[in-house]
Amino acid sequence: MAGPVRMLLVEDDEAIAAAVRDGLRDDGYDVDVETTGLDALIALGRADYSVAAVDVMLPGMDGFELCRRIRESGHRLPVLMLTARDAVEDRVRGLDVGADDYLTKPFAFPELAARLRALTRRHEVLGRTDLVAGDLVLRLDAGRVEAAGAPVSLSPREFQLLRLLASRGGDVVSRDDALDEVWGTRHIEQQIVDQYIAYLRRKLRDAGSATAIETVRGQGYRLVAP
């Protein structure tokens, strides 16, 4: 890792926070620890972080609400949710509010470190430039989309799915790939991908975009630019 990566850890358990902080510092991270969602939002307003790990069970504002507010404020840094709950519904809820990945406690430290490295690398690669597909421009830093110069309002999940399609350069994205990359799990019904594709198609059509999402029978979806 080239130089320290500044990270925000939001964890109210002092023992866990200290262990994770010390381990990540040894791994090359510059770690700030906050114990509440409100303190985390204040910290995000003061400093520029490359990645955040957020515990779900925080006092007051929980991790889901914190992640939602982070995204609403325009921050696009990768967020890894940490939780003792392994229910599929909780994982889906975390991803729906804008989290990038989900790790269940207790976890092995090497897995935590590996996931953070992967999130940081992906953010660094995608965050440096815009992604263009036909008349669509994806502002990756800000999580915004423009169609023929006009803004298109997308949810965080819709944006992630469109980014995945646009990044494939017209190649097919399977439903399993979409579940892995956008939802972070294959343990949910594949029909949710079809549902979000329908949302995207309607919004792109309403925005007057000539770029279309094509169904490839038996394989998945691809983005087709005129």
Secondary structure as UniProt FT lines:
FT   STRAND          5..10
FT   HELIX           14..26
FT   TURN            27..28
FT   STRAND          29..34
FT   HELIX           37..46
FT   STRAND          51..55
FT   HELIX           63..72
FT   TURN            73..74
FT   STRAND          79..83
FT   HELIX           88..96
FT   TURN            97..98
FT   STRAND          101..104
FT   HELIX           109..126
FT   TURN            127..128
FT   STRAND          131..133
FT   TURN            134..135
FT   STRAND          136..139
FT   TURN            140..143
FT   STRAND          144..147
FT   TURN            148..149
FT   STRAND          150..152
FT   HELIX           156..167
FT   TURN            168..170
FT   HELIX           175..178
FT   HELIX           179..183
FT   HELIX           191..206
FT   TURN            207..208
FT   STRAND          212..216
FT   TURN            217..219
FT   STRAND          220..224
//
